[in-house]
Amino acid sequence: MAHLPTIKLETSPNPSVAVIWLHGLGADGNDFVPIASELDLTGCPPIRFIFPSAPSMPITWNSGYVMPAWYDISGSDLVSKQDSQGIAKSAVSIGELIDDQFKSGIKYENIVLAGFSQGCAMALHTGLSFQHKLAGIVALSGYLPLADTFKSTAHSANQSTPIYMAHGTADPVVVIKRGEDSRDLLSSLGYKVEWHTYPMQHSVHPNEISDISNFLKKILIS
């Protein structure tokens, strides 16, 4: 399987931490590159940011229009007829990116998975099923896919991994109930979920940037 194309940025030479940031439906790796420069990472070790681009595919919900996507979507509720095969395939590709960072010298426990919308879904699914403990998961404006079978795919390695979840109170794309349901399920299973809401639609709020910065500093500064 070909590796995903990526954009890489490093805050300083010889990074010891990696943040893999997954974009949303229809975007690409460029989408969240500006966010890296907006984060206040004072005191953090050198970080390598990796922004992969998902392959393009026809999206059923969008009349078969071809666009970058981690998996197909069949309906606006996002949870009916979920593309389990597509999710599994993307999880393998994202896992390869994590392994690549480990091979480059960054420990698994110093790798963060972050994602927005569909990328958030993949960050949660991949991170919580990954067989090595990660530093943390940043889950923005999304949800946990395949929740009905989550307990069978989750790996104990990331049972205690810190999770930052955030959602807009007026999100018309991924309604906040999707995020709340995912938060409630993960919390009920003992996961450490830090939940935030912001007065926004399907986007990123300035206060959210500050809160993500604080979360990263909390999990990356020993």
Secondary structure, DSSP 4 states (H G I P E B T S, - for coil): -PPPPEEEEESSSS-SEEEEEE--TT--TTTTHHHHHHS--TTPPPEEEEEE-PPEEEEGGGTTEEEE-SS---STTSSSS--HHHHHHHHHHHHHHHHHHHHTT--GGGEEEEEETHHHHHHHHHHHH-SS--SEEEEES---TTGGGHHHH--GGGTT--EEEEEETT-SSS-HHHHHHHHHHHHHTT--EEEEEES-SSS--HHHHHHHHHHHHHHH--
